[in-house]
Amino acid sequence: MLPNHYQRIMDVVRRAGAPVTVKQVCRESGISLEPARSEAMRAKLNRLAERGWLRKLADRKFTTTL
């Protein structure tokens, strides 16, 4: 089971219905788009991809693995 903040990220990606960018996830999560915040979100998305929860595409977008 994922921690709550990762579950919220997964919900945003699932609801999108198409691959999403880091900025899209930040906007949908109500997180500022300032570089420090968006890089923190990028790190979380990359972690989810490394662990198999998400898939990172060649165009740097993320999608669910299901």
mmJSON file of the N, C-alpha and C atoms, coordinates in Angstrom:
{"data_MODEL":{"atom_site":{
"group_PDB":["ATOM","ATOM","ATOM","ATOM","ATOM","ATOM","ATOM","ATOM","ATOM","ATOM","ATOM","ATOM","ATOM","ATOM","ATOM","ATOM","ATOM","ATOM","ATOM","ATOM","ATOM","ATOM","ATOM","ATOM","ATOM","ATOM","ATOM","ATOM","ATOM","ATOM","ATOM","ATOM","ATOM","ATOM","ATOM","ATOM","ATOM","ATOM","ATOM","ATOM","ATOM","ATOM","ATOM","ATOM","ATOM","ATOM","ATOM","ATOM","ATOM","ATOM","ATOM","ATOM","ATOM","ATOM","ATOM","ATOM","ATOM","ATOM","ATOM","ATOM","ATOM","ATOM","ATOM","ATOM","ATOM","ATOM","ATOM","ATOM","ATOM","ATOM","ATOM","ATOM","ATOM","ATOM","ATOM","ATOM","ATOM","ATOM","ATOM","ATOM","ATOM","ATOM","ATOM","ATOM","ATOM","ATOM","ATOM","ATOM","ATOM","ATOM","ATOM","ATOM","ATOM","ATOM","ATOM","ATOM","ATOM","ATOM","ATOM","ATOM","ATOM","ATOM","ATOM","ATOM","ATOM","ATOM","ATOM","ATOM","ATOM","ATOM","ATOM","ATOM","ATOM","ATOM","ATOM","ATOM","ATOM","ATOM","ATOM","ATOM","ATOM","ATOM","ATOM","ATOM","ATOM","ATOM","ATOM","ATOM","ATOM","ATOM","ATOM","ATOM","ATOM","ATOM","ATOM","ATOM","ATOM","ATOM","ATOM","ATOM","ATOM","ATOM","ATOM","ATOM","ATOM","ATOM","ATOM","ATOM","ATOM","ATOM","ATOM","ATOM","ATOM","ATOM","ATOM","ATOM","ATOM","ATOM","ATOM","ATOM","ATOM","ATOM","ATOM","ATOM","ATOM","ATOM","ATOM","ATOM","ATOM","ATOM","ATOM","ATOM","ATOM","ATOM","ATOM","ATOM","ATOM","ATOM","ATOM","ATOM","ATOM","ATOM","ATOM","ATOM","ATOM","ATOM","ATOM","ATOM","ATOM","ATOM","ATOM","ATOM","ATOM","ATOM","ATOM","ATOM","ATOM","ATOM"],
"id":[1,2,3,4,5,6,7,8,9,10,11,12,13,14,15,16,17,18,19,20,21,22,23,24,25,26,27,28,29,30,31,32,33,34,35,36,37,38,39,40,41,42,43,44,45,46,47,48,49,50,51,52,53,54,55,56,57,58,59,60,61,62,63,64,65,66,67,68,69,70,71,72,73,74,75,76,77,78,79,80,81,82,83,84,85,86,87,88,89,90,91,92,93,94,95,96,97,98,99,100,101,102,103,104,105,106,107,108,109,110,111,112,113,114,115,116,117,118,119,120,121,122,123,124,125,126,127,128,129,130,131,132,133,134,135,136,137,138,139,140,141,142,143,144,145,146,147,148,149,150,151,152,153,154,155,156,157,158,159,160,161,162,163,164,165,166,167,168,169,170,171,172,173,174,175,176,177,178,179,180,181,182,183,184,185,186,187,188,189,190,191,192,193,194,195,196,197,198],
"type_symbol":["N","C","C","N","C","C","N","C","C","N","C","C","N","C","C","N","C","C","N","C","C","N","C","C","N","C","C","N","C","C","N","C","C","N","C","C","N","C","C","N","C","C","N","C","C","N","C","C","N","C","C","N","C","C","N","C","C","N","C","C","N","C","C","N","C","C","N","C","C","N","C","C","N","C","C","N","C","C","N","C","C","N","C","C","N","C","C","N","C","C","N","C","C","N","C","C","N","C","C","N","C","C","N","C","C","N","C","C","N","C","C","N","C","C","N","C","C","N","C","C","N","C","C","N","C","C","N","C","C","N","C","C","N","C","C","N","C","C","N","C","C","N","C","C","N","C","C","N","C","C","N","C","C","N","C","C","N","C","C","N","C","C","N","C","C","N","C","C","N","C","C","N","C","C","N","C","C","N","C","C","N","C","C","N","C","C","N","C","C","N","C","C","N","C","C","N","C","C"],
"label_atom_id":["N","CA","C","N","CA","C","N","CA","C","N","CA","C","N","CA","C","N","CA","C","N","CA","C","N","CA","C","N","CA","C","N","CA","C","N","CA","C","N","CA","C","N","CA","C","N","CA","C","N","CA","C","N","CA","C","N","CA","C","N","CA","C","N","CA","C","N","CA","C","N","CA","C","N","CA","C","N","CA","C","N","CA","C","N","CA","C","N","CA","C","N","CA","C","N","CA","C","N","CA","C","N","CA","C","N","CA","C","N","CA","C","N","CA","C","N","CA","C","N","CA","C","N","CA","C","N","CA","C","N","CA","C","N","CA","C","N","CA","C","N","CA","C","N","CA","C","N","CA","C","N","CA","C","N","CA","C","N","CA","C","N","CA","C","N","CA","C","N","CA","C","N","CA","C","N","CA","C","N","CA","C","N","CA","C","N","CA","C","N","CA","C","N","CA","C","N","CA","C","N","CA","C","N","CA","C","N","CA","C","N","CA","C","N","CA","C","N","CA","C","N","CA","C","N","CA","C","N","CA","C"],
"label_alt_id":[null,null,null,null,null,null,null,null,null,null,null,null,null,null,null,null,null,null,null,null,null,null,null,null,null,null,null,null,null,null,null,null,null,null,null,null,null,null,null,null,null,null,null,null,null,null,null,null,null,null,null,null,null,null,null,null,null,null,null,null,null,null,null,null,null,null,null,null,null,null,null,null,null,null,null,null,null,null,null,null,null,null,null,null,null,null,null,null,null,null,null,null,null,null,null,null,null,null,null,null,null,null,null,null,null,null,null,null,null,null,null,null,null,null,null,null,null,null,null,null,null,null,null,null,null,null,null,null,null,null,null,null,null,null,null,null,null,null,null,null,null,null,null,null,null,null,null,null,null,null,null,null,null,null,null,null,null,null,null,null,null,null,null,null,null,null,null,null,null,null,null,null,null,null,null,null,null,null,null,null,null,null,null,null,null,null,null,null,null,null,null,null,null,null,null,null,null,null],
"label_comp_id":["MET","MET","MET","LEU","LEU","LEU","PRO","PRO","PRO","ASN","ASN","ASN","HIS","HIS","HIS","TYR","TYR","TYR","GLN","GLN","GLN","ARG","ARG","ARG","ILE","ILE","ILE","MET","MET","MET","ASP","ASP","ASP","VAL","VAL","VAL","VAL","VAL","VAL","ARG","ARG","ARG","ARG","ARG","ARG","ALA","ALA","ALA","GLY","GLY","GLY","ALA","ALA","ALA","PRO","PRO","PRO","VAL","VAL","VAL","THR","THR","THR","VAL","VAL","VAL","LYS","LYS","LYS","GLN","GLN","GLN","VAL","VAL","VAL","CYS","CYS","CYS","ARG","ARG","ARG","GLU","GLU","GLU","SER","SER","SER","GLY","GLY","GLY","ILE","ILE","ILE","SER","SER","SER","LEU","LEU","LEU","GLU","GLU","GLU","PRO","PRO","PRO","ALA","ALA","ALA","ARG","ARG","ARG","SER","SER","SER","GLU","GLU","GLU","ALA","ALA","ALA","MET","MET","MET","ARG","ARG","ARG","ALA","ALA","ALA","LYS","LYS","LYS","LEU","LEU","LEU","ASN","ASN","ASN","ARG","ARG","ARG","LEU","LEU","LEU","ALA","ALA","ALA","GLU","GLU","GLU","ARG","ARG","ARG","GLY","GLY","GLY","TRP","TRP","TRP","LEU","LEU","LEU","ARG","ARG","ARG","LYS","LYS","LYS","LEU","LEU","LEU","ALA","ALA","ALA","ASP","ASP","ASP","ARG","ARG","ARG","LYS","LYS","LYS","PHE","PHE","PHE","THR","THR","THR","THR","THR","THR","THR","THR","THR","LEU","LEU","LEU"],
"label_asym_id":["A","A","A","A","A","A","A","A","A","A","A","A","A","A","A","A","A","A","A","A","A","A","A","A","A","A","A","A","A","A","A","A","A","A","A","A","A","A","A","A","A","A","A","A","A","A","A","A","A","A","A","A","A","A","A","A","A","A","A","A","A","A","A","A","A","A","A","A","A","A","A","A","A","A","A","A","A","A","A","A","A","A","A","A","A","A","A","A","A","A","A","A","A","A","A","A","A","A","A","A","A","A","A","A","A","A","A","A","A","A","A","A","A","A","A","A","A","A","A","A","A","A","A","A","A","A","A","A","A","A","A","A","A","A","A","A","A","A","A","A","A","A","A","A","A","A","A","A","A","A","A","A","A","A","A","A","A","A","A","A","A","A","A","A","A","A","A","A","A","A","A","A","A","A","A","A","A","A","A","A","A","A","A","A","A","A","A","A","A","A","A","A","A","A","A","A","A","A"],
"label_entity_id":["1","1","1","1","1","1","1","1","1","1","1","1","1","1","1","1","1","1","1","1","1","1","1","1","1","1","1","1","1","1","1","1","1","1","1","1","1","1","1","1","1","1","1","1","1","1","1","1","1","1","1","1","1","1","1","1","1","1","1","1","1","1","1","1","1","1","1","1","1","1","1","1","1","1","1","1","1","1","1","1","1","1","1","1","1","1","1","1","1","1","1","1","1","1","1","1","1","1","1","1","1","1","1","1","1","1","1","1","1","1","1","1","1","1","1","1","1","1","1","1","1","1","1","1","1","1","1","1","1","1","1","1","1","1","1","1","1","1","1","1","1","1","1","1","1","1","1","1","1","1","1","1","1","1","1","1","1","1","1","1","1","1","1","1","1","1","1","1","1","1","1","1","1","1","1","1","1","1","1","1","1","1","1","1","1","1","1","1","1","1","1","1","1","1","1","1","1","1"],
"label_seq_id":[1,1,1,2,2,2,3,3,3,4,4,4,5,5,5,6,6,6,7,7,7,8,8,8,9,9,9,10,10,10,11,11,11,12,12,12,13,13,13,14,14,14,15,15,15,16,16,16,17,17,17,18,18,18,19,19,19,20,20,20,21,21,21,22,22,22,23,23,23,24,24,24,25,25,25,26,26,26,27,27,27,28,28,28,29,29,29,30,30,30,31,31,31,32,32,32,33,33,33,34,34,34,35,35,35,36,36,36,37,37,37,38,38,38,39,39,39,40,40,40,41,41,41,42,42,42,43,43,43,44,44,44,45,45,45,46,46,46,47,47,47,48,48,48,49,49,49,50,50,50,51,51,51,52,52,52,53,53,53,54,54,54,55,55,55,56,56,56,57,57,57,58,58,58,59,59,59,60,60,60,61,61,61,62,62,62,63,63,63,64,64,64,65,65,65,66,66,66],
"pdbx_PDB_ins_code":[null,null,null,null,null,null,null,null,null,null,null,null,null,null,null,null,null,null,null,null,null,null,null,null,null,null,null,null,null,null,null,null,null,null,null,null,null,null,null,null,null,null,null,null,null,null,null,null,null,null,null,null,null,null,null,null,null,null,null,null,null,null,null,null,null,null,null,null,null,null,null,null,null,null,null,null,null,null,null,null,null,null,null,null,null,null,null,null,null,null,null,null,null,null,null,null,null,null,null,null,null,null,null,null,null,null,null,null,null,null,null,null,null,null,null,null,null,null,null,null,null,null,null,null,null,null,null,null,null,null,null,null,null,null,null,null,null,null,null,null,null,null,null,null,null,null,null,null,null,null,null,null,null,null,null,null,null,null,null,null,null,null,null,null,null,null,null,null,null,null,null,null,null,null,null,null,null,null,null,null,null,null,null,null,null,null,null,null,null,null,null,null,null,null,null,null,null,null],
"Cartn_x":[0.831,0.0,0.878,0.458,1.21,0.79,1.736,1.358,0.327,-0.406,-1.5,-1.074,0.078,0.464,0.757,1.264,1.486,0.156,-0.779,-2.1,-2.806,-2.657,-3.273,-2.664,-1.36,-0.699,-1.239,-1.356,-1.875,-3.301,-4.113,-5.49,-5.516,-4.627,-4.559,-4.204,-3.22,-2.79,-3.899,-4.553,-5.644,-6.804,-7.193,-8.321,-8.036,-6.781,-6.43,-6.847,-6.742,-7.148,-6.17,-5.09,-4.045,-2.736,-1.607,-0.335,-0.298,0.327,0.366,1.799,1.948,3.234,3.309,4.497,4.691,3.829,3.814,3.035,1.547,1.049,-0.368,-0.683,0.201,-0.024,0.027,0.962,1.044,-0.246,-0.702,-1.93,-3.116,-3.29,-4.424,-4.336,-3.125,-2.924,-2.947,-3.043,-3.048,-1.682,-0.642,0.733,1.285,2.04,2.653,3.543,3.639,4.485,5.903,6.244,7.605,8.582,9.789,10.733,10.971,11.109,11.375,10.23,9.006,7.832,7.664,7.847,7.662,8.772,9.989,11.063,10.819,10.233,9.878,8.809,7.845,6.809,7.425,8.355,9.031,9.734,10.393,11.087,10.093,8.927,7.917,7.383,7.13,6.647,7.7,8.955,10.025,10.138,9.99,10.016,8.892,7.7,6.575,6.835,7.485,7.81,8.879,9.889,10.956,10.422,9.388,8.82,7.675,7.389,6.401,4.965,4.714,3.354,2.92,3.874,3.622,4.583,4.319,5.211,5.636,6.956,7.482,7.714,7.104,7.202,8.402,8.772,9.931,9.769,8.538,8.3,8.227,8.677,8.741,7.371,6.366,5.043,4.891,3.925,3.681,2.269,2.128,0.828,0.769,-0.423,-0.557,-0.066,0.296,0.774,-0.355,-1.547,-2.697,-3.394],
"Cartn_y":[-1.178,0.0,1.244,2.24,3.484,4.476,5.34,6.424,7.348,8.088,8.932,9.898,10.567,11.549,10.881,9.664,8.944,8.449,8.074,7.658,8.805,10.029,11.191,11.427,11.244,11.397,10.352,9.124,8.056,8.364,8.911,9.272,10.328,11.311,12.362,11.75,10.875,10.261,9.382,8.614,7.745,8.55,9.607,10.428,11.142,11.421,12.169,11.407,10.097,9.309,9.347,10.084,10.189,10.487,10.281,10.603,12.058,12.28,13.611,14.092,15.411,16.029,16.308,16.633,16.999,18.221,19.208,20.427,20.121,19.208,18.846,18.224,17.352,16.716,17.767,18.702,19.78,20.592,21.004,21.806,21.071,19.815,19.027,18.737,18.741,18.473,19.745,20.901,22.164,22.582,22.097,22.4,23.492,24.398,25.502,24.977,25.757,25.369,25.923,26.483,26.984,25.816,26.077,24.991,24.002,24.469,23.548,22.56,23.053,22.179,21.215,21.718,20.837,19.779,20.129,19.129,18.067,18.469,17.495,16.537,17.074,16.226,15.307,15.837,15.013,13.833,14.093,13.026,11.966,12.386,11.422,10.597,11.256,10.529,9.535,9.956,9.049,7.857,8.105,7.002,6.01,6.539,5.656,4.857,5.474,4.77,3.702,4.03,3.062,1.844,2.05,0.955,0.243,0.656,-0.053,0.416,1.464,1.964,2.813,3.527,4.347,3.935,4.454,4.228,5.59,5.786,7.036,6.843,7.711,7.611,8.405,8.174,8.842,10.361,10.856,12.299,12.917,12.165,12.614,12.759,12.142,12.112,10.803,10.776,9.613,9.093,7.78,7.132,5.942,5.436,4.254,3.039,2.02,0.801,-0.133,0.146,-0.74,-0.404],
"Cartn_z":[0.0,0.0,0.0,-0.721,-0.822,0.255,0.697,1.617,0.96,1.765,1.272,0.175,0.329,-0.686,-2.031,-2.007,-3.261,-3.836,-2.974,-3.45,-4.16,-3.631,-4.281,-5.664,-5.779,-7.082,-8.052,-7.597,-8.448,-8.889,-8.012,-8.368,-9.47,-9.373,-10.393,-11.747,-11.771,-13.033,-13.596,-12.759,-13.232,-13.808,-13.111,-13.563,-14.877,-15.156,-16.367,-17.621,-17.596,-18.753,-19.918,-19.766,-20.791,-20.056,-20.704,-20.052,-19.581,-18.426,-17.821,-17.623,-17.587,-17.285,-15.79,-15.34,-13.938,-13.607,-14.49,-14.245,-14.123,-14.936,-14.846,-13.488,-13.019,-11.717,-10.61,-10.701,-9.706,-9.69,-10.863,-10.944,-10.343,-10.741,-10.258,-8.761,-8.229,-6.808,-5.976,-6.638,-5.92,-5.417,-6.095,-5.698,-6.604,-6.018,-6.741,-7.869,-8.933,-10.067,-9.944,-8.788,-8.621,-8.753,-9.247,-9.549,-8.407,-7.194,-6.085,-5.894,-6.015,-5.84,-7.007,-8.227,-9.381,-9.449,-9.023,-9.006,-7.942,-6.824,-5.794,-6.328,-7.075,-7.674,-8.727,-9.527,-10.538,-9.856,-8.731,-8.002,-7.524,-7.037,-6.586,-7.753,-8.871,-10.049,-10.543,-10.547,-10.958,-10.019,-8.707,-7.741,-8.008,-8.274,-8.583,-9.852,-10.83,-12.074,-11.829,-11.047,-10.746,-10.02,-9.222,-8.431,-9.137,-10.369,-11.162,-11.019,-10.263,-10.096,-11.284,-11.866,-13.052,-14.147,-15.326,-16.456,-16.97,-17.126,-17.67,-19.163,-19.945,-21.399,-21.91,-23.145,-23.742,-23.773,-23.849,-23.891,-22.493,-21.468,-20.072,-19.427,-20.005,-19.392,-18.629,-17.744,-16.909,-17.136,-17.034,-17.169,-16.24,-16.008,-15.158,-15.911,-15.176,-15.8,-16.144,-15.63,-15.874,-17.17],
"occupancy":[1.0,1.0,1.0,1.0,1.0,1.0,1.0,1.0,1.0,1.0,1.0,1.0,1.0,1.0,1.0,1.0,1.0,1.0,1.0,1.0,1.0,1.0,1.0,1.0,1.0,1.0,1.0,1.0,1.0,1.0,1.0,1.0,1.0,1.0,1.0,1.0,1.0,1.0,1.0,1.0,1.0,1.0,1.0,1.0,1.0,1.0,1.0,1.0,1.0,1.0,1.0,1.0,1.0,1.0,1.0,1.0,1.0,1.0,1.0,1.0,1.0,1.0,1.0,1.0,1.0,1.0,1.0,1.0,1.0,1.0,1.0,1.0,1.0,1.0,1.0,1.0,1.0,1.0,1.0,1.0,1.0,1.0,1.0,1.0,1.0,1.0,1.0,1.0,1.0,1.0,1.0,1.0,1.0,1.0,1.0,1.0,1.0,1.0,1.0,1.0,1.0,1.0,1.0,1.0,1.0,1.0,1.0,1.0,1.0,1.0,1.0,1.0,1.0,1.0,1.0,1.0,1.0,1.0,1.0,1.0,1.0,1.0,1.0,1.0,1.0,1.0,1.0,1.0,1.0,1.0,1.0,1.0,1.0,1.0,1.0,1.0,1.0,1.0,1.0,1.0,1.0,1.0,1.0,1.0,1.0,1.0,1.0,1.0,1.0,1.0,1.0,1.0,1.0,1.0,1.0,1.0,1.0,1.0,1.0,1.0,1.0,1.0,1.0,1.0,1.0,1.0,1.0,1.0,1.0,1.0,1.0,1.0,1.0,1.0,1.0,1.0,1.0,1.0,1.0,1.0,1.0,1.0,1.0,1.0,1.0,1.0,1.0,1.0,1.0,1.0,1.0,1.0,1.0,1.0,1.0,1.0,1.0,1.0],
"B_iso_or_equiv":[0.0,0.0,0.0,0.0,0.0,0.0,0.0,0.0,0.0,0.0,0.0,0.0,0.0,0.0,0.0,0.0,0.0,0.0,0.0,0.0,0.0,0.0,0.0,0.0,0.0,0.0,0.0,0.0,0.0,0.0,0.0,0.0,0.0,0.0,0.0,0.0,0.0,0.0,0.0,0.0,0.0,0.0,0.0,0.0,0.0,0.0,0.0,0.0,0.0,0.0,0.0,0.0,0.0,0.0,0.0,0.0,0.0,0.0,0.0,0.0,0.0,0.0,0.0,0.0,0.0,0.0,0.0,0.0,0.0,0.0,0.0,0.0,0.0,0.0,0.0,0.0,0.0,0.0,0.0,0.0,0.0,0.0,0.0,0.0,0.0,0.0,0.0,0.0,0.0,0.0,0.0,0.0,0.0,0.0,0.0,0.0,0.0,0.0,0.0,0.0,0.0,0.0,0.0,0.0,0.0,0.0,0.0,0.0,0.0,0.0,0.0,0.0,0.0,0.0,0.0,0.0,0.0,0.0,0.0,0.0,0.0,0.0,0.0,0.0,0.0,0.0,0.0,0.0,0.0,0.0,0.0,0.0,0.0,0.0,0.0,0.0,0.0,0.0,0.0,0.0,0.0,0.0,0.0,0.0,0.0,0.0,0.0,0.0,0.0,0.0,0.0,0.0,0.0,0.0,0.0,0.0,0.0,0.0,0.0,0.0,0.0,0.0,0.0,0.0,0.0,0.0,0.0,0.0,0.0,0.0,0.0,0.0,0.0,0.0,0.0,0.0,0.0,0.0,0.0,0.0,0.0,0.0,0.0,0.0,0.0,0.0,0.0,0.0,0.0,0.0,0.0,0.0,0.0,0.0,0.0,0.0,0.0,0.0],
"pdbx_formal_charge":[null,null,null,null,null,null,null,null,null,null,null,null,null,null,null,null,null,null,null,null,null,null,null,null,null,null,null,null,null,null,null,null,null,null,null,null,null,null,null,null,null,null,null,null,null,null,null,null,null,null,null,null,null,null,null,null,null,null,null,null,null,null,null,null,null,null,null,null,null,null,null,null,null,null,null,null,null,null,null,null,null,null,null,null,null,null,null,null,null,null,null,null,null,null,null,null,null,null,null,null,null,null,null,null,null,null,null,null,null,null,null,null,null,null,null,null,null,null,null,null,null,null,null,null,null,null,null,null,null,null,null,null,null,null,null,null,null,null,null,null,null,null,null,null,null,null,null,null,null,null,null,null,null,null,null,null,null,null,null,null,null,null,null,null,null,null,null,null,null,null,null,null,null,null,null,null,null,null,null,null,null,null,null,null,null,null,null,null,null,null,null,null,null,null,null,null,null,null],
"auth_seq_id":[1,1,1,2,2,2,3,3,3,4,4,4,5,5,5,6,6,6,7,7,7,8,8,8,9,9,9,10,10,10,11,11,11,12,12,12,13,13,13,14,14,14,15,15,15,16,16,16,17,17,17,18,18,18,19,19,19,20,20,20,21,21,21,22,22,22,23,23,23,24,24,24,25,25,25,26,26,26,27,27,27,28,28,28,29,29,29,30,30,30,31,31,31,32,32,32,33,33,33,34,34,34,35,35,35,36,36,36,37,37,37,38,38,38,39,39,39,40,40,40,41,41,41,42,42,42,43,43,43,44,44,44,45,45,45,46,46,46,47,47,47,48,48,48,49,49,49,50,50,50,51,51,51,52,52,52,53,53,53,54,54,54,55,55,55,56,56,56,57,57,57,58,58,58,59,59,59,60,60,60,61,61,61,62,62,62,63,63,63,64,64,64,65,65,65,66,66,66],
"auth_comp_id":["MET","MET","MET","LEU","LEU","LEU","PRO","PRO","PRO","ASN","ASN","ASN","HIS","HIS","HIS","TYR","TYR","TYR","GLN","GLN","GLN","ARG","ARG","ARG","ILE","ILE","ILE","MET","MET","MET","ASP","ASP","ASP","VAL","VAL","VAL","VAL","VAL","VAL","ARG","ARG","ARG","ARG","ARG","ARG","ALA","ALA","ALA","GLY","GLY","GLY","ALA","ALA","ALA","PRO","PRO","PRO","VAL","VAL","VAL","THR","THR","THR","VAL","VAL","VAL","LYS","LYS","LYS","GLN","GLN","GLN","VAL","VAL","VAL","CYS","CYS","CYS","ARG","ARG","ARG","GLU","GLU","GLU","SER","SER","SER","GLY","GLY","GLY","ILE","ILE","ILE","SER","SER","SER","LEU","LEU","LEU","GLU","GLU","GLU","PRO","PRO","PRO","ALA","ALA","ALA","ARG","ARG","ARG","SER","SER","SER","GLU","GLU","GLU","ALA","ALA","ALA","MET","MET","MET","ARG","ARG","ARG","ALA","ALA","ALA","LYS","LYS","LYS","LEU","LEU","LEU","ASN","ASN","ASN","ARG","ARG","ARG","LEU","LEU","LEU","ALA","ALA","ALA","GLU","GLU","GLU","ARG","ARG","ARG","GLY","GLY","GLY","TRP","TRP","TRP","LEU","LEU","LEU","ARG","ARG","ARG","LYS","LYS","LYS","LEU","LEU","LEU","ALA","ALA","ALA","ASP","ASP","ASP","ARG","ARG","ARG","LYS","LYS","LYS","PHE","PHE","PHE","THR","THR","THR","THR","THR","THR","THR","THR","THR","LEU","LEU","LEU"],
"auth_asym_id":["A","A","A","A","A","A","A","A","A","A","A","A","A","A","A","A","A","A","A","A","A","A","A","A","A","A","A","A","A","A","A","A","A","A","A","A","A","A","A","A","A","A","A","A","A","A","A","A","A","A","A","A","A","A","A","A","A","A","A","A","A","A","A","A","A","A","A","A","A","A","A","A","A","A","A","A","A","A","A","A","A","A","A","A","A","A","A","A","A","A","A","A","A","A","A","A","A","A","A","A","A","A","A","A","A","A","A","A","A","A","A","A","A","A","A","A","A","A","A","A","A","A","A","A","A","A","A","A","A","A","A","A","A","A","A","A","A","A","A","A","A","A","A","A","A","A","A","A","A","A","A","A","A","A","A","A","A","A","A","A","A","A","A","A","A","A","A","A","A","A","A","A","A","A","A","A","A","A","A","A","A","A","A","A","A","A","A","A","A","A","A","A","A","A","A","A","A","A"],
"auth_atom_id":["N","CA","C","N","CA","C","N","CA","C","N","CA","C","N","CA","C","N","CA","C","N","CA","C","N","CA","C","N","CA","C","N","CA","C","N","CA","C","N","CA","C","N","CA","C","N","CA","C","N","CA","C","N","CA","C","N","CA","C","N","CA","C","N","CA","C","N","CA","C","N","CA","C","N","CA","C","N","CA","C","N","CA","C","N","CA","C","N","CA","C","N","CA","C","N","CA","C","N","CA","C","N","CA","C","N","CA","C","N","CA","C","N","CA","C","N","CA","C","N","CA","C","N","CA","C","N","CA","C","N","CA","C","N","CA","C","N","CA","C","N","CA","C","N","CA","C","N","CA","C","N","CA","C","N","CA","C","N","CA","C","N","CA","C","N","CA","C","N","CA","C","N","CA","C","N","CA","C","N","CA","C","N","CA","C","N","CA","C","N","CA","C","N","CA","C","N","CA","C","N","CA","C","N","CA","C","N","CA","C","N","CA","C","N","CA","C","N","CA","C","N","CA","C","N","CA","C","N","CA","C"],
"pdbx_PDB_model_num":[1,1,1,1,1,1,1,1,1,1,1,1,1,1,1,1,1,1,1,1,1,1,1,1,1,1,1,1,1,1,1,1,1,1,1,1,1,1,1,1,1,1,1,1,1,1,1,1,1,1,1,1,1,1,1,1,1,1,1,1,1,1,1,1,1,1,1,1,1,1,1,1,1,1,1,1,1,1,1,1,1,1,1,1,1,1,1,1,1,1,1,1,1,1,1,1,1,1,1,1,1,1,1,1,1,1,1,1,1,1,1,1,1,1,1,1,1,1,1,1,1,1,1,1,1,1,1,1,1,1,1,1,1,1,1,1,1,1,1,1,1,1,1,1,1,1,1,1,1,1,1,1,1,1,1,1,1,1,1,1,1,1,1,1,1,1,1,1,1,1,1,1,1,1,1,1,1,1,1,1,1,1,1,1,1,1,1,1,1,1,1,1,1,1,1,1,1,1]
}}}
